[in-house]
């Protein structure tokens, strides 16, 4: 089967950064007479409840679903696919517009309340307690901070961390820092092509990252009525296992051995907790804090510190993962996507090209 190769990935965040490398390659491809399929991650302004148009993707799982589609297209003979997303959430909406658009379950049931209810169900299923959940949530944020500092490296300053007020509770289970922060202007794109085209473009091997496999899971519905089903996260476990089996890679083993990187979806603490359990990286909830002492579970710093541009965080994660694998020693990278309250789950495994 032909390989789907990521050959460029770029983003601008709050007008910082450049996508010129990716755009220049796209122009080269078109000048050679090849068609480029366009897959679009929809912005916050899109109607959450409307049907998705062909080639358009919506929800926090959208970038992983788009990558799955890109791989299918390349495997079927397409030469090039671009996945792109743009959302100027900080500057493109008023505060009231943001709040209205983000109230996807209605004004009377905000996302914070919905995820709090989901977390309560999860705690019960795990035979755990609110105190233990909050201890793990604190450990998760410490883990994100470590990744965030490492990512920024010399450019990090303490002023880039949240103000003291965000460390106070906003629900019975979450502090402000535990939740995704959408205030960012994001634009990103990723160019995926066939092996043949990568050779024609003379892409260096160390800039080729293979899309090994994508696993997807989806329940029949979302929202309050589905919290019970979402909270067991069997569809996440199925997506993870499908991804690893298709790629014939024991990701958990590679990760523990230090040969893999991870970007878990970190919108609220219940989601990364569920991923660590569903993936078998830990067997029991109470093991998570110790696990986090040894391993970082994001490459970006997570969706509070690195921001969460609505449907695009996993695209941001994929772009960062591409560059980390190109420049680092690890072979594999996994990126997780979580849509809605978690009714959509996606897991993508990428790797240095052989």
Secondary structure as UniProt FT lines:
FT   STRAND          4..13
FT   TURN            14..15
FT   HELIX           20..31
FT   TURN            32..33
FT   STRAND          36..41
FT   TURN            44..45
FT   TURN            48..49
FT   TURN            54..55
FT   STRAND          56..57
FT   TURN            60..61
FT   HELIX           62..75
FT   TURN            76..77
FT   STRAND          80..88
FT   TURN            89..91
FT   HELIX           95..102
FT   TURN            104..105
FT   TURN            107..108
FT   HELIX           111..125
FT   TURN            126..127
FT   HELIX           130..152
FT   HELIX           153..155
FT   HELIX           158..160
FT   HELIX           164..167
FT   HELIX           176..178
FT   STRAND          185..194
FT   HELIX           195..200
FT   TURN            201..202
FT   HELIX           205..207
FT   STRAND          209..218
FT   HELIX           224..226
FT   HELIX           227..230
FT   TURN            231..232
FT   HELIX           234..247
FT   HELIX           251..256
FT   TURN            257..258
FT   STRAND          260..263
FT   HELIX           269..278
FT   TURN            279..280
FT   HELIX           285..287
FT   HELIX           288..294
FT   HELIX           302..305
FT   TURN            310..311
FT   HELIX           313..327
FT   STRAND          332..339
FT   TURN            340..343
FT   STRAND          344..352
//
